Amino acid sequence: MAASMGKFLAGRLVARFQTAAPTIRTLLASYSSSQKVPYSLWKLGRLNHVAIAVPDLEKAQSFYRDVLGAQVSETLPLPEHGVYTVFVELGNTKLELLHPLGERSPIESFLQKHKLGGMHHICIEVDNITAAVAELKEKKIRILSEEPKIGAHGKPVIFLHPKDCNGVLVELEQA
C-alpha cells in the first residue's frame, strides 16, 4: 500500500511539473520531507573555470601562450568587479587570469596576502541562477552581493562566501 501510494504521489508530481514554481516547491517540499526526494528548482552544471590571481598579467599570459602553447584571450577590463581578466582555453574548461583594476580591487588585497598570486576561486555553471540564489539564501549560505552581476562572459554571476563553502570562494554563473 505504501509503495503504491508513493508511486501515485510521484506520478502526480510529474504531471503537475508544468505548474508555477511556488506550487512545485510546496508540493515537493511536503512530499520530500518523508520520502527524501530532492526538490531543487535549479541544477549544478559543469566547471566553467578556475580563477588565478596574478601579480604580472603579461608574464602570466606569456607563460600560458608562449611556453605551454595554450590559446589565450585578449585582456578584458571589468570595472564593476575591479579586475582585468584573461581566459586560457583548456579544452574541457578554462583558467581565468585575474589582475587588479584599481586600488580597491579585491584582487589587489588578495595579492597583498599572496605575493606570488594563486588560486582565487572556482566557477560552476547553474541552469537557473535566480532559483539558486533563493535556495542558497534559505539554506543560510552567504552570498557576497545582493543581486547577480554580469560577469566576464556577459552572464549573471554571484559569489558564495568561502566560510560557507569549505574555505573556497565559489562563483556561480548562469549557463
C-alpha atoms as a printed R data frame, in Angstrom:
    type eleno elety resid chain resno      x      y       z
1   ATOM     1    CA   MET     A     1  0.000  0.000   0.000
2   ATOM     2    CA   ALA     A     2  2.779  2.448   0.947
3   ATOM     3    CA   ALA     A     3  4.705  1.668  -2.258
4   ATOM     4    CA   SER     A     4  1.640  2.231  -4.454
5   ATOM     5    CA   MET     A     5  0.876  5.460  -2.581
6   ATOM     6    CA   GLY     A     6  4.449  6.621  -3.203
7   ATOM     7    CA   LYS     A     7  4.120  5.862  -6.930
8   ATOM     8    CA   PHE     A     8  0.781  7.656  -7.018
9   ATOM     9    CA   LEU     A     9  2.261 10.768  -5.365
10  ATOM    10    CA   ALA     A    10  5.304 10.689  -7.637
11  ATOM    11    CA   GLY     A    11  3.028 10.441 -10.688
12  ATOM    12    CA   ARG     A    12  1.025 13.429  -9.505
13  ATOM    13    CA   LEU     A    13  4.200 15.435  -9.012
14  ATOM    14    CA   VAL     A    14  5.418 14.669 -12.523
15  ATOM    15    CA   ALA     A    15  2.034 15.528 -14.009
16  ATOM    16    CA   ARG     A    16  1.982 18.865 -12.223
17  ATOM    17    CA   PHE     A    17  5.593 19.741 -13.091
18  ATOM    18    CA   GLN     A    18  4.411 22.361 -15.575
19  ATOM    19    CA   THR     A    19  2.708 24.419 -12.860
20  ATOM    20    CA   ALA     A    20  4.164 27.552 -11.300
21  ATOM    21    CA   ALA     A    21  7.430 27.271  -9.359
22  ATOM    22    CA   PRO     A    22  5.961 28.097  -5.897
23  ATOM    23    CA   THR     A    23  3.370 25.350  -6.329
24  ATOM    24    CA   ILE     A    24  6.055 22.845  -7.330
25  ATOM    25    CA   ARG     A    25  8.254 23.826  -4.396
26  ATOM    26    CA   THR     A    26  5.333 23.437  -1.957
27  ATOM    27    CA   LEU     A    27  4.337 20.034  -3.310
28  ATOM    28    CA   LEU     A    28  7.847 18.684  -3.456
29  ATOM    29    CA   ALA     A    29  8.794 20.046  -0.052
30  ATOM    30    CA   SER     A    30  5.824 18.349   1.605
31  ATOM    31    CA   TYR     A    31  6.412 15.098  -0.266
32  ATOM    32    CA   SER     A    32 10.188 15.105   0.151
33  ATOM    33    CA   SER     A    33 10.032 15.538   3.914
34  ATOM    34    CA   SER     A    34  9.029 11.899   4.252
35  ATOM    35    CA   GLN     A    35 10.461 10.450   1.010
36  ATOM    36    CA   LYS     A    36 13.862 12.259   0.744
37  ATOM    37    CA   VAL     A    37 13.184 13.413  -2.839
38  ATOM    38    CA   PRO     A    38 15.372 16.389  -3.798
39  ATOM    39    CA   TYR     A    39 13.243 19.411  -4.622
40  ATOM    40    CA   SER     A    40 15.682 21.874  -6.075
41  ATOM    41    CA   LEU     A    41 14.442 24.119  -8.890
42  ATOM    42    CA   TRP     A    42 17.989 24.559 -10.217
43  ATOM    43    CA   LYS     A    43 20.785 22.245 -11.216
44  ATOM    44    CA   LEU     A    44 24.531 22.486 -10.833
45  ATOM    45    CA   GLY     A    45 26.358 22.255 -14.158
46  ATOM    46    CA   ARG     A    46 29.931 21.947 -15.348
47  ATOM    47    CA   LEU     A    47 33.077 23.610 -14.047
48  ATOM    48    CA   ASN     A    48 33.357 26.777 -16.107
49  ATOM    49    CA   HIS     A    49 36.774 27.984 -14.937
50  ATOM    50    CA   VAL     A    50 39.363 28.163 -12.187
51  ATOM    51    CA   ALA     A    51 40.460 31.729 -11.467
52  ATOM    52    CA   ILE     A    52 44.074 32.543 -10.646
53  ATOM    53    CA   ALA     A    53 45.166 35.922  -9.284
54  ATOM    54    CA   VAL     A    54 48.431 37.022 -10.910
55  ATOM    55    CA   PRO     A    55 50.733 39.922  -9.969
56  ATOM    56    CA   ASP     A    56 52.057 40.273 -13.549
57  ATOM    57    CA   LEU     A    57 49.344 39.707 -16.146
58  ATOM    58    CA   GLU     A    58 51.610 39.972 -19.216
59  ATOM    59    CA   LYS     A    59 54.057 37.445 -17.757
60  ATOM    60    CA   ALA     A    60 51.212 35.034 -16.956
61  ATOM    61    CA   GLN     A    61 49.698 35.429 -20.453
62  ATOM    62    CA   SER     A    62 53.105 34.760 -21.980
63  ATOM    63    CA   PHE     A    63 53.630 31.638 -19.874
64  ATOM    64    CA   TYR     A    64 50.345 30.009 -20.933
65  ATOM    65    CA   ARG     A    65 50.562 31.171 -24.577
66  ATOM    66    CA   ASP     A    66 54.303 31.002 -25.387
67  ATOM    67    CA   VAL     A    67 55.534 28.278 -23.028
68  ATOM    68    CA   LEU     A    68 52.538 25.948 -22.790
69  ATOM    69    CA   GLY     A    69 51.017 26.749 -26.203
70  ATOM    70    CA   ALA     A    70 47.509 27.499 -24.953
71  ATOM    71    CA   GLN     A    71 45.008 29.751 -26.661
72  ATOM    72    CA   VAL     A    72 44.905 32.956 -24.575
73  ATOM    73    CA   SER     A    73 42.269 35.676 -24.897
74  ATOM    74    CA   GLU     A    74 42.826 39.397 -25.013
75  ATOM    75    CA   THR     A    75 42.770 41.327 -21.744
76  ATOM    76    CA   LEU     A    76 39.269 42.379 -20.745
77  ATOM    77    CA   PRO     A    77 38.750 45.097 -18.101
78  ATOM    78    CA   LEU     A    78 35.790 44.503 -15.783
79  ATOM    79    CA   PRO     A    79 35.464 47.737 -13.768
80  ATOM    80    CA   GLU     A    80 32.323 46.538 -11.942
81  ATOM    81    CA   HIS     A    81 34.379 43.671 -10.470
82  ATOM    82    CA   GLY     A    82 37.635 45.644 -10.147
83  ATOM    83    CA   VAL     A    83 39.686 43.261 -12.308
84  ATOM    84    CA   TYR     A    84 41.375 42.700 -15.613
85  ATOM    85    CA   THR     A    85 40.658 39.200 -16.839
86  ATOM    86    CA   VAL     A    86 42.233 36.894 -19.415
87  ATOM    87    CA   PHE     A    87 40.925 33.438 -20.300
88  ATOM    88    CA   VAL     A    88 43.165 30.479 -21.096
89  ATOM    89    CA   GLU     A    89 41.334 27.784 -23.079
90  ATOM    90    CA   LEU     A    90 41.966 24.207 -21.893
91  ATOM    91    CA   GLY     A    91 39.513 22.201 -23.985
92  ATOM    92    CA   ASN     A    92 37.227 20.986 -21.204
93  ATOM    93    CA   THR     A    93 37.391 24.186 -19.108
94  ATOM    94    CA   LYS     A    94 39.251 27.470 -18.772
95  ATOM    95    CA   LEU     A    95 41.657 29.247 -16.492
96  ATOM    96    CA   GLU     A    96 40.801 32.850 -15.721
97  ATOM    97    CA   LEU     A    97 43.812 35.042 -15.005
98  ATOM    98    CA   LEU     A    98 42.857 37.930 -12.718
99  ATOM    99    CA   HIS     A    99 44.808 41.131 -12.193
100 ATOM   100    CA   PRO     A   100 43.772 44.194 -10.134
101 ATOM   101    CA   LEU     A   101 41.962 47.048 -11.847
102 ATOM   102    CA   GLY     A   102 42.375 49.929  -9.403
103 ATOM   103    CA   GLU     A   103 43.483 50.118  -5.791
104 ATOM   104    CA   ARG     A   104 40.097 48.991  -4.415
105 ATOM   105    CA   SER     A   105 40.193 45.741  -6.371
106 ATOM   106    CA   PRO     A   106 39.534 42.566  -4.370
107 ATOM   107    CA   ILE     A   107 42.438 41.055  -6.309
108 ATOM   108    CA   GLU     A   108 44.768 43.773  -5.001
109 ATOM   109    CA   SER     A   109 44.006 42.777  -1.414
110 ATOM   110    CA   PHE     A   110 44.379 39.078  -2.347
111 ATOM   111    CA   LEU     A   111 47.819 39.757  -3.886
112 ATOM   112    CA   GLN     A   112 48.924 41.682  -0.802
113 ATOM   113    CA   LYS     A   113 48.431 38.462   1.169
114 ATOM   114    CA   HIS     A   114 49.703 36.142  -1.605
115 ATOM   115    CA   LYS     A   115 52.607 37.981  -3.288
116 ATOM   116    CA   LEU     A   116 53.147 35.324  -5.994
117 ATOM   117    CA   GLY     A   117 49.449 35.020  -6.764
118 ATOM   118    CA   GLY     A   118 47.443 31.824  -6.585
119 ATOM   119    CA   MET     A   119 44.046 30.212  -6.975
120 ATOM   120    CA   HIS     A   120 41.335 32.773  -6.236
121 ATOM   121    CA   HIS     A   121 38.025 30.985  -6.941
122 ATOM   122    CA   ILE     A   122 36.231 28.303  -8.907
123 ATOM   123    CA   CYS     A   123 33.267 28.981 -11.174
124 ATOM   124    CA   ILE     A   124 30.472 26.458 -11.649
125 ATOM   125    CA   GLU     A   125 27.572 26.870 -14.047
126 ATOM   126    CA   VAL     A   126 23.952 26.667 -12.893
127 ATOM   127    CA   ASP     A   127 20.874 26.408 -15.057
128 ATOM   128    CA   ASN     A   128 18.830 28.926 -13.023
129 ATOM   129    CA   ILE     A   129 20.836 31.456 -11.039
130 ATOM   130    CA   THR     A   130 17.730 33.154  -9.617
131 ATOM   131    CA   ALA     A   131 16.430 29.901  -8.118
132 ATOM   132    CA   ALA     A   132 19.945 29.014  -6.922
133 ATOM   133    CA   VAL     A   133 20.285 32.336  -5.081
134 ATOM   134    CA   ALA     A   134 16.870 31.949  -3.427
135 ATOM   135    CA   GLU     A   135 17.520 28.387  -2.262
136 ATOM   136    CA   LEU     A   136 21.060 29.077  -1.077
137 ATOM   137    CA   LYS     A   137 19.812 32.024   0.988
138 ATOM   138    CA   GLU     A   138 17.171 29.732   2.519
139 ATOM   139    CA   LYS     A   139 19.994 27.332   3.415
140 ATOM   140    CA   LYS     A   140 21.880 30.193   5.123
141 ATOM   141    CA   ILE     A   141 24.710 30.284   2.554
142 ATOM   142    CA   ARG     A   142 26.020 33.842   2.412
143 ATOM   143    CA   ILE     A   143 26.105 35.496  -1.000
144 ATOM   144    CA   LEU     A   144 28.601 38.313  -1.467
145 ATOM   145    CA   SER     A   145 26.250 40.634  -3.385
146 ATOM   146    CA   GLU     A   146 22.557 41.434  -3.121
147 ATOM   147    CA   GLU     A   147 21.883 40.587  -6.767
148 ATOM   148    CA   PRO     A   148 23.786 38.759  -9.515
149 ATOM   149    CA   LYS     A   149 26.189 40.931 -11.513
150 ATOM   150    CA   ILE     A   150 27.191 40.497 -15.133
151 ATOM   151    CA   GLY     A   151 30.486 38.584 -15.314
152 ATOM   152    CA   ALA     A   152 33.268 38.240 -17.874
153 ATOM   153    CA   HIS     A   153 31.162 36.022 -20.161
154 ATOM   154    CA   GLY     A   154 28.293 38.528 -20.226
155 ATOM   155    CA   LYS     A   155 26.151 36.304 -17.988
156 ATOM   156    CA   PRO     A   156 24.849 36.811 -14.430
157 ATOM   157    CA   VAL     A   157 27.199 35.618 -11.661
158 ATOM   158    CA   ILE     A   158 27.210 35.500  -7.877
159 ATOM   159    CA   PHE     A   159 29.900 34.618  -5.355
160 ATOM   160    CA   LEU     A   160 29.335 32.437  -2.294
161 ATOM   161    CA   HIS     A   161 31.170 33.208   0.935
162 ATOM   162    CA   PRO     A   162 34.226 30.937   1.324
163 ATOM   163    CA   LYS     A   163 33.456 30.361   5.014
164 ATOM   164    CA   ASP     A   164 30.230 28.650   3.932
165 ATOM   165    CA   CYS     A   165 31.964 26.655   1.149
166 ATOM   166    CA   ASN     A   166 34.764 24.822   2.973
167 ATOM   167    CA   GLY     A   167 37.243 27.682   2.502
168 ATOM   168    CA   VAL     A   168 36.729 28.050  -1.265
169 ATOM   169    CA   LEU     A   169 35.346 31.161  -2.922
170 ATOM   170    CA   VAL     A   170 32.690 29.776  -5.286
171 ATOM   171    CA   GLU     A   171 31.295 31.705  -8.230
172 ATOM   172    CA   LEU     A   172 28.038 30.533  -9.791
173 ATOM   173    CA   GLU     A   173 27.365 31.555 -13.393
174 ATOM   174    CA   GLN     A   174 24.136 31.307 -15.343
175 ATOM   175    CA   ALA     A   175 24.696 28.655 -18.028
